[in-house]
């Protein structure tokens, strides 16, 4: 665009001269200079559209847009270069006075149409650009339109090229300024330049190799030479890399650099060059200190294993420099894990927005009566592609994303609706157990929210038991709020149990600090007890201790008659596990009760 505007401006001057003195020069030169000038001037609009496409990276549309631009420019060229005969765009009359033809305005229409198309494409992708860049592009449109209108009103005052020159200056500064692609005050390329380089190599299917260079112990050096010294040092490293490797060196982060080689040769040659580059110590200006840098270099064959996930690959390899030949598999595993995590985040966001969770119920058997007097409500999440997703997988993601509170409220409301619609009392069920996460416990309005949900559905508080998980360590404030909530709910009639006792952070003092009436012993305790005599002694002692404190005992994970007999003989109050039933949807749970009570 800059080159086009330069030649158009030069021809503009020549054209004014030939128009002013048409008899001094051959007529073909008069026409040619004006026709080429007008074509170059209009070409600015075509180049602008292509430039916007390059900025917005519309590769899928590039061919179509290029074809449209080609047709428009070809049409303009035909109209211009046939004007000597057709007089449609420009011509000299019999008195050799320069005239505009009847179709001359079509040049403005075609050019402005292309400019408007470019602006539309840019606006549709405006989220990828900052305010200054938006202003530069919008200013381009405004000035070009303004110049066209000005020239229509004052045809002898041609300011189009001046307007283009001014706008191109701002475009260059906004998008192409070399300072945007270099790191601080050095000439070493930055992360933006690195990403664009990789993207260009990939889109052109050109082979390349990346060598990632990590500076070891930079945090230790930062303590030794201070933040200012560390900034100076990283800048010096960038300068030396640029001096040694010139335009293939990139500074990606404080302690991570990279080389991008189109034709690297052998790894050993490059590694020797890197070693030679860091052989001399770095001298710090403000003292006599000379610092030797220790580096770790990862050959880029591993990093380039998956260009689409380059960031993850580099991060993984810098954290795990000793993976050796297993690096590619490790990268792929890390990428797959991240993709799965991102997929779960998307599914959770959709499920919470649309209330797509399901609640299953696992029957719990009362030992003394043999009846299924209660059940645990368990949340389930099903995706059309992934199928049912384990709570052990999506609950940690929900906690990380801050969705667990909403999910907890959904489960509580679903249970209330189920109990409102089904006469569980007639089926022998006295209460339903619902899990309560530590984050829910820390909500000051928890008691009010839960009691309102019970009241809205006409459910007596005595029909609910809340299971407090102990798998997360709680701070003093969280524990205080939890105590306050539990006391309020207990006064209303809700009972509490400690879930997964023995597998988390809670100590035995939870048994008498919290107002719980039931203790659930984790399945891992039972399974170990069936294989190890010492573990069996611990489990049976725990049951006796809980019973002596006046609390009831539930044991999870019962899968065999041997387990059930052992627990029955040792005073267990309730048993839960696949021996009796796996978690089932509410319809199947009702059917189970009708058949087994």
matplotlib code that plots the C-alpha trace (Angstrom):
import matplotlib.pyplot as plt

x = [0.0, 2.9, 4.7, 1.4, 0.7, 4.3, 4.1, 0.5, 1.7, 4.6, 2.3, -0.2, 2.4, 3.3, -0.4, -1.1, 1.8, 0.7, -2.9, -1.8, 0.4, -1.1, 0.5, 4.1, 3.9, 2.6, -1.1, -0.3, 1.9, -0.9, -3.4, -1.0, 0.2, -3.3, -4.7, -1.9, -2.3, -6.0, -5.4, -2.8, -5.0, -8.0, -5.7, -5.3, -8.9, -8.2, -5.0, -6.8, -9.3, -6.5, -4.7, -7.8, -8.1, -4.5, -5.0, -8.2, -6.7, -9.7, -7.9, -11.1, -12.3, -9.0, -9.4, -12.9, -12.0, -8.9, -11.1, -13.5, -10.7, -9.2, -12.4, -12.9, -9.3, -9.6, -12.8, -11.2, -8.2, -10.4, -12.5, -9.4, -7.2, -10.0, -11.0, -8.9, -11.4, -14.6, -14.3, -16.1, -13.7, -11.3, -10.6, -9.3, -11.8, -11.1, -9.5, -7.2, -9.0, -9.0, -12.5, -14.2, -16.3, -19.9, -18.8, -15.9, -17.9, -17.9, -14.3, -15.3, -18.2, -15.9, -13.2, -15.5, -17.3, -14.1, -13.2, -16.6, -16.2, -12.8, -14.3, -17.2, -14.8, -12.7, -15.7, -17.0, -13.6, -13.1, -12.6, -9.1, -7.9, -7.2, -8.8, -5.9, -6.1, -9.8, -9.3, -6.6, -8.9, -11.9, -9.8, -8.7, -12.3, -13.3, -10.4, -10.7, -14.4, -13.7, -11.1, -13.4, -16.2, -13.8, -12.5, -16.0, -16.7, -13.3, -12.0, -8.9, -7.7, -6.5, -5.8, -6.5, -2.8, -2.1, -5.0, -3.8, -0.3, -1.6, -3.8, -1.0, 1.2, -1.3, -2.0, 1.7, 2.1, -0.9, -0.2, 3.2, 5.5, 8.6, 8.5, 5.3, 7.4, 10.5, 11.2, 11.5, 14.6, 16.3, 16.0, 15.1, 11.7, 8.8, 6.0, 3.8, 6.4, 7.0, 3.3, 3.0, 6.2, 4.9, 1.6, 3.2, 5.4, 2.4, 0.0, 2.6, 3.4, 7.0, 9.1, 10.8, 12.4, 12.0, 14.7, 13.5, 16.1, 15.3, 17.4, 17.9, 17.7, 16.5, 14.4, 17.5, 19.4, 16.5, 17.0, 20.7, 20.7, 17.2, 14.3, 16.0, 19.1, 17.0, 15.3, 18.7, 20.0, 17.1, 17.5, 21.2, 20.4, 17.9, 20.5, 23.2, 20.8, 19.9, 23.6, 24.4, 21.3, 20.0, 16.4, 15.5, 15.8, 12.7, 12.1, 8.9, 9.0, 11.4, 13.3, 12.2, 13.7, 13.4, 15.0, 12.9, 14.9, 13.6, 16.5, 18.2, 20.7, 21.7, 20.6, 24.2, 25.3, 22.6, 23.2, 27.0, 26.1, 23.8, 26.5, 29.0, 26.5, 26.3, 29.9, 30.9, 29.5, 27.2, 28.6, 26.2, 26.7, 26.0, 28.7, 31.7, 29.4, 29.8, 27.1, 27.4, 24.1, 23.1, 20.6, 18.6, 17.8, 15.0, 15.3, 12.3, 11.3, 9.4, 7.8, 6.7, 4.9, 1.6, 1.7, -1.9, -0.9, 2.5, 2.0, 1.1, 4.0, 6.5, 5.2, 5.2, 8.7, 10.1, 8.6, 9.7, 13.0, 14.1, 11.4, 13.7, 12.3, 8.9, 8.4, 6.0, 3.8, 3.9, 3.0, 0.1, -1.1, -0.8, -2.7, -5.4, -5.8, -6.1, -8.6, -10.7, -10.6, -11.7, -14.4, -15.7, -15.7, -17.9, -20.2, -20.6, -21.3, -24.0, -25.4, -25.7, -27.3, -29.8, -30.2, -29.2, -28.0, -29.6, -30.0, -29.5, -30.3, -28.3, -30.4, -28.9, -29.9, -30.7, -29.0, -31.5, -34.7, -33.2, -35.2, -33.9, -34.6, -32.7, -30.7, -27.9, -28.7, -25.9, -25.5, -24.9, -23.9, -24.5, -23.2, -24.4, -20.8, -19.0, -21.9, -22.1, -19.2, -18.0, -18.6, -15.0, -14.0, -16.4, -16.9, -13.2, -13.7, -16.9, -15.2, -12.4, -14.8, -17.0, -20.0, -20.3, -22.6, -25.1, -24.8, -25.4, -28.6, -29.8, -29.4, -31.1, -34.1, -34.3, -34.5, -37.2, -39.2, -38.8, -39.9, -42.9, -44.0, -43.4, -44.7, -41.4, -42.7, -45.2, -42.2, -40.3, -37.8, -37.4, -34.9, -32.7, -28.9, -27.6, -23.9, -22.8, -19.5, -17.1, -17.8, -21.5, -20.8, -19.0, -22.0, -23.5, -27.0, -26.9, -29.4, -31.9, -31.6, -32.1, -34.9, -36.7, -36.4, -37.9, -40.7, -41.5, -41.9, -43.6, -40.8, -40.2, -36.6, -36.4, -36.6, -33.2, -29.7, -26.8, -23.5, -20.5, -17.5, -14.1, -11.9, -10.9, -9.0, -11.1, -9.7, -10.9, -13.5, -15.0, -15.2, -17.0, -19.5, -20.1, -20.8, -23.3, -25.1, -25.2, -26.6, -29.4, -30.3, -30.1, -32.5, -34.9, -34.7, -32.1, -29.6, -25.9, -23.4, -19.6, -19.0, -15.9, -14.6, -11.0, -10.1, -9.7, -8.4, -10.8, -9.4, -11.4, -12.3, -14.7, -16.9, -17.6, -17.0, -19.6, -23.3, -23.4, -25.4, -24.1, -20.6, -19.9, -16.8, -15.1, -15.0, -11.2, -11.2, -13.4, -11.6, -8.2, -9.7, -10.7, -7.1, -5.1, -5.5, -4.1, -6.5, -9.4, -8.5, -8.5, -11.9, -13.6, -12.0, -13.4, -16.9, -16.8, -15.5, -18.2, -20.9, -19.6, -19.9, -23.6, -23.5, -24.8, -22.4, -22.7, -20.1, -19.8, -18.5, -20.0, -19.7, -19.7, -21.7, -18.5, -18.2, -21.9, -21.5, -18.4, -20.1, -23.4, -21.5, -19.6, -22.5, -22.7, -26.1, -26.3, -24.7, -24.3, -22.8, -23.2, -24.1, -27.5, -27.8, -25.8, -27.0, -30.1, -32.5, -35.4, -37.9, -35.8, -35.2, -39.0, -39.3, -36.4, -38.2, -41.5, -39.7, -37.3, -39.0]
y = [0.0, 2.4, 1.6, 1.9, 5.3, 6.5, 5.7, 7.0, 10.3, 10.6, 9.9, 12.4, 15.1, 14.0, 13.8, 17.4, 18.6, 16.6, 17.8, 21.4, 21.2, 18.5, 19.8, 19.4, 15.6, 12.8, 12.0, 8.4, 9.7, 12.0, 9.2, 6.6, 8.7, 9.5, 6.0, 4.4, 7.0, 6.4, 2.6, 2.8, 5.2, 2.9, -0.1, 1.3, 0.2, -3.4, -3.6, -2.3, -5.2, -7.7, -6.1, -6.4, -10.1, -10.6, -8.9, -10.8, -14.1, -15.1, -17.9, -19.6, -16.5, -15.4, -17.0, -15.7, -12.2, -12.3, -13.4, -10.5, -8.0, -9.3, -8.9, -5.3, -4.3, -5.9, -4.1, -0.8, -1.5, -2.3, 0.9, 3.0, 1.7, 1.8, 5.3, 6.8, 5.3, 5.0, 8.3, 6.5, 7.4, 10.2, 11.8, 15.0, 16.9, 18.5, 21.5, 19.1, 20.0, 17.1, 15.8, 13.1, 10.6, 9.6, 6.5, 8.2, 8.0, 4.2, 4.3, 6.0, 3.5, 0.4, 1.8, 2.9, -0.5, -2.3, 0.0, -0.5, -4.3, -4.1, -2.1, -4.5, -7.5, -5.5, -4.6, -8.2, -9.2, -6.1, -8.1, -9.1, -5.5, -2.7, 0.8, 2.5, -0.1, 0.4, 4.1, 3.8, 1.6, 3.8, 6.9, 5.4, 5.0, 8.5, 10.2, 8.3, 9.1, 12.7, 13.0, 11.6, 14.0, 16.9, 16.1, 15.8, 19.3, 20.7, 18.6, 20.6, 20.2, 16.6, 15.6, 11.9, 10.8, 13.1, 11.6, 8.1, 9.0, 10.3, 7.3, 4.8, 6.4, 5.6, 2.1, 1.4, 2.6, 0.7, -2.7, -2.8, -0.8, -3.0, -1.9, -4.1, -7.1, -6.7, -7.2, -4.0, -2.1, -5.0, -6.1, -9.6, -10.6, -11.0, -13.6, -11.8, -12.1, -15.7, -16.6, -14.9, -16.6, -20.1, -19.3, -18.3, -21.4, -23.6, -22.0, -22.2, -25.8, -24.9, -27.2, -25.6, -26.4, -24.7, -24.8, -23.7, -22.2, -22.0, -19.9, -21.9, -20.4, -17.0, -16.7, -17.3, -14.7, -12.2, -12.5, -11.9, -9.0, -7.6, -7.0, -4.3, -6.4, -9.4, -7.2, -5.9, -9.5, -10.9, -8.0, -8.7, -12.4, -11.3, -9.0, -11.7, -14.2, -11.7, -10.9, -14.6, -15.8, -12.6, -12.7, -16.2, -15.4, -14.8, -13.8, -15.6, -14.9, -13.8, -17.1, -18.7, -17.9, -19.7, -20.1, -20.8, -22.3, -22.8, -25.1, -25.9, -28.6, -31.0, -30.5, -30.8, -27.9, -25.6, -26.8, -26.0, -22.5, -22.0, -23.2, -20.8, -18.0, -18.4, -19.2, -15.7, -14.3, -11.3, -8.1, -5.9, -2.2, -1.1, -3.3, -5.5, -8.6, -11.0, -13.7, -17.0, -18.3, -22.0, -23.0, -26.0, -26.5, -28.6, -29.6, -28.4, -31.7, -32.4, -29.0, -29.0, -32.3, -30.4, -26.8, -26.2, -26.6, -24.9, -23.0, -26.1, -28.0, -25.3, -24.9, -28.7, -29.2, -26.3, -27.8, -31.4, -31.0, -34.6, -36.4, -37.3, -39.4, -39.7, -35.9, -36.2, -38.7, -36.6, -33.5, -35.3, -36.5, -33.0, -31.6, -34.3, -33.5, -29.8, -30.4, -32.7, -30.0, -27.3, -29.6, -30.2, -26.4, -25.9, -28.8, -27.5, -24.0, -25.3, -27.7, -25.1, -22.6, -25.1, -27.1, -30.4, -32.3, -35.5, -36.8, -40.5, -42.2, -45.0, -47.0, -47.3, -50.4, -50.2, -53.1, -53.7, -53.7, -54.8, -52.0, -49.3, -46.4, -43.8, -43.0, -40.8, -38.3, -38.2, -35.8, -37.1, -35.3, -36.8, -35.4, -36.5, -37.1, -38.2, -40.0, -40.1, -38.1, -39.2, -36.8, -37.5, -35.8, -32.9, -31.9, -30.7, -28.7, -27.3, -26.2, -24.6, -22.7, -21.6, -23.6, -25.9, -23.7, -23.5, -27.2, -27.9, -25.7, -27.6, -31.0, -29.8, -28.4, -31.6, -33.7, -31.5, -31.8, -35.6, -35.8, -33.5, -35.7, -39.1, -40.5, -41.9, -42.2, -44.9, -46.7, -46.8, -43.9, -41.6, -39.1, -38.4, -37.6, -34.7, -33.8, -30.3, -29.0, -26.9, -23.9, -24.2, -24.3, -21.0, -19.2, -16.9, -17.3, -21.1, -21.8, -19.3, -20.7, -24.3, -23.7, -21.6, -24.4, -26.9, -24.5, -23.9, -27.6, -28.4, -30.8, -31.2, -30.4, -33.8, -35.5, -34.2, -35.2, -33.1, -34.8, -32.6, -33.7, -33.5, -33.8, -30.1, -28.3, -25.4, -22.1, -20.5, -18.2, -20.9, -23.2, -20.4, -19.8, -23.5, -23.9, -21.0, -22.5, -25.9, -24.6, -22.8, -25.8, -28.1, -25.9, -26.2, -30.0, -31.0, -33.6, -33.8, -36.5, -36.5, -37.9, -40.0, -40.1, -41.3, -40.2, -36.4, -33.7, -33.9, -35.1, -37.0, -33.7, -33.1, -35.8, -33.6, -30.1, -30.4, -31.1, -34.4, -37.5, -39.8, -40.7, -42.2, -44.3, -44.1, -47.2, -47.2, -48.0, -51.0, -52.3, -52.1, -53.8, -56.8, -57.3, -56.2, -57.3, -54.0, -52.0, -54.2, -53.4, -49.7, -49.8, -51.8, -49.5, -46.5, -48.0, -48.6, -45.1, -43.5, -45.6, -44.8, -41.1, -41.7, -41.4, -43.7, -45.4, -45.8, -47.7, -47.2, -49.5, -52.8, -55.2, -58.7, -60.7, -61.1, -57.3, -57.1, -59.9, -58.3, -54.9, -56.4, -58.3, -55.2, -52.8, -50.9, -49.1, -48.6, -50.1, -48.7, -50.3, -52.2, -55.4, -53.8, -51.3, -49.0, -45.4, -45.3, -42.6, -41.6, -43.8, -46.9, -46.0, -46.0, -49.4, -50.8, -49.7, -51.3, -54.6, -54.8, -53.2]
z = [0.0, 0.8, -2.5, -4.5, -2.9, -3.6, -7.3, -7.5, -6.0, -8.4, -11.4, -10.0, -10.3, -13.9, -14.8, -13.7, -15.8, -18.9, -18.5, -18.2, -21.3, -23.5, -26.7, -25.4, -25.2, -27.4, -26.8, -25.8, -22.9, -21.8, -21.7, -20.3, -17.3, -16.3, -16.8, -14.8, -12.1, -11.8, -11.8, -9.0, -7.0, -7.2, -6.5, -2.9, -2.2, -3.4, -1.4, 1.6, 1.4, 1.1, 4.0, 6.2, 5.3, 6.2, 9.6, 10.4, 9.1, 7.0, 5.2, 4.2, 2.4, 1.0, -2.4, -2.8, -1.8, -4.0, -7.0, -6.3, -6.0, -9.2, -11.1, -9.8, -10.7, -14.1, -14.8, -13.8, -16.0, -19.0, -18.6, -18.1, -20.9, -23.5, -22.6, -25.4, -27.8, -25.7, -23.7, -20.9, -18.1, -19.3, -22.7, -24.4, -26.5, -29.8, -28.0, -26.1, -22.8, -20.3, -19.6, -17.4, -19.2, -18.3, -16.4, -14.5, -11.2, -11.4, -10.4, -7.1, -6.7, -7.2, -4.9, -2.1, -2.4, -1.7, 1.1, 2.7, 2.3, 4.1, 6.9, 7.3, 7.6, 10.1, 12.3, 12.3, 13.8, 16.0, 19.2, 18.0, 17.9, 20.4, 20.4, 18.6, 15.8, 15.5, 15.3, 12.6, 10.4, 11.0, 10.3, 7.0, 5.9, 7.0, 5.4, 2.1, 1.9, 2.8, 0.1, -2.5, -1.6, -1.5, -5.0, -6.4, -5.1, -6.0, -8.9, -9.4, -5.8, -5.7, -2.1, -2.3, -2.2, 0.7, 2.6, 1.8, 3.0, 6.3, 7.0, 6.0, 8.5, 11.3, 9.9, 9.9, 13.5, 14.6, 13.0, 11.4, 13.8, 14.4, 18.1, 18.4, 17.5, 19.6, 23.3, 25.3, 24.2, 22.4, 18.8, 19.9, 18.6, 21.2, 21.7, 19.2, 16.5, 17.5, 17.1, 13.7, 12.5, 13.5, 12.0, 8.7, 8.5, 9.3, 6.8, 4.1, 5.0, 5.3, 7.5, 10.5, 13.8, 17.2, 19.9, 23.3, 25.6, 29.4, 31.8, 34.9, 38.4, 37.3, 40.5, 42.6, 40.5, 41.0, 44.8, 44.3, 41.8, 42.4, 40.0, 38.1, 37.7, 36.5, 33.9, 32.7, 32.6, 30.5, 28.2, 27.8, 27.1, 24.4, 22.8, 22.7, 21.2, 18.5, 17.9, 17.6, 15.7, 14.2, 13.0, 14.3, 18.0, 20.2, 23.8, 25.0, 28.8, 31.5, 31.5, 28.1, 24.7, 21.4, 18.0, 14.9, 12.1, 8.6, 7.9, 11.1, 9.9, 12.6, 16.3, 17.4, 15.3, 16.7, 20.2, 19.8, 18.6, 21.6, 24.0, 22.3, 22.7, 26.4, 27.1, 28.1, 31.3, 31.4, 32.9, 34.9, 34.4, 37.9, 39.6, 38.9, 39.0, 36.1, 35.8, 34.1, 32.8, 32.9, 30.2, 29.3, 25.6, 24.2, 20.5, 18.6, 17.0, 20.2, 20.5, 16.9, 17.4, 17.6, 16.3, 17.2, 20.9, 20.8, 24.0, 26.0, 24.4, 25.4, 28.9, 29.4, 28.1, 30.2, 33.3, 32.4, 30.6, 31.3, 29.5, 26.6, 23.8, 25.6, 25.3, 22.3, 24.2, 27.3, 25.3, 23.7, 27.1, 28.6, 25.6, 25.8, 29.5, 28.8, 26.0, 28.3, 31.0, 28.5, 27.2, 30.8, 31.5, 28.4, 29.3, 32.9, 31.7, 29.4, 32.0, 34.8, 32.4, 31.1, 34.3, 32.5, 35.6, 36.8, 40.3, 41.0, 44.3, 46.0, 48.6, 52.1, 54.1, 57.9, 59.6, 62.4, 60.2, 56.9, 55.3, 52.9, 55.3, 53.4, 50.2, 49.1, 46.3, 43.8, 40.9, 37.4, 34.2, 30.8, 27.5, 24.1, 23.0, 26.2, 27.8, 31.6, 33.2, 36.6, 39.5, 40.5, 37.3, 36.9, 40.6, 41.0, 37.7, 39.1, 42.3, 40.3, 38.0, 41.0, 39.7, 42.7, 44.7, 41.8, 41.3, 45.0, 44.9, 41.8, 43.5, 46.7, 44.7, 42.6, 45.7, 47.2, 44.0, 44.0, 47.6, 46.9, 44.0, 45.7, 49.0, 50.2, 53.7, 52.5, 50.9, 54.2, 53.5, 56.5, 55.0, 52.0, 52.3, 50.2, 49.9, 50.9, 49.6, 51.7, 49.4, 50.1, 53.8, 53.6, 52.1, 54.9, 53.4, 53.1, 55.9, 54.6, 51.0, 52.0, 54.4, 51.8, 49.3, 51.8, 52.6, 48.9, 48.4, 51.7, 52.9, 56.6, 57.5, 59.4, 56.0, 55.0, 56.2, 54.9, 54.4, 55.1, 53.1, 54.9, 51.8, 51.9, 54.6, 56.0, 57.3, 60.6, 58.9, 56.7, 59.8, 61.8, 59.0, 58.6, 62.4, 62.3, 59.3, 60.8, 64.1, 62.3, 60.2, 63.2, 65.1, 62.1, 62.3, 59.6, 60.6, 59.6, 58.9, 58.2, 54.7, 53.7, 57.3, 57.3, 53.8, 54.2, 56.4, 59.3, 62.7, 65.3, 67.0, 64.2, 65.8, 68.8, 67.3, 64.6, 65.4, 63.5, 64.3, 61.6, 60.5, 57.1, 56.9, 53.5, 51.3, 51.2, 54.9, 54.4, 51.3, 53.1, 56.2, 54.0, 52.9, 56.0, 59.6, 60.9, 58.8, 60.0, 63.6, 62.8, 61.1, 63.9, 66.5, 64.6, 64.5, 68.3, 69.0, 66.9, 68.6, 72.1, 71.1, 70.6, 66.8, 64.1, 61.6, 57.8, 55.9, 52.1, 49.3, 50.4, 47.5, 49.1, 51.7, 53.7, 54.1, 55.1, 57.7, 59.2, 59.6, 60.9, 63.6, 64.7, 65.3, 61.9, 61.7, 57.9, 54.8, 51.4, 48.3, 45.0, 47.0, 47.5, 44.6, 42.4, 42.1, 39.9, 38.4, 40.6, 38.7, 39.1, 42.8, 43.4, 41.6, 43.7, 46.9, 45.8, 45.1, 48.1, 51.1]

ax = plt.figure().add_subplot(projection="3d")
ax.plot(x, y, z, "-o")
ax.set_aspect("equal")
plt.show()
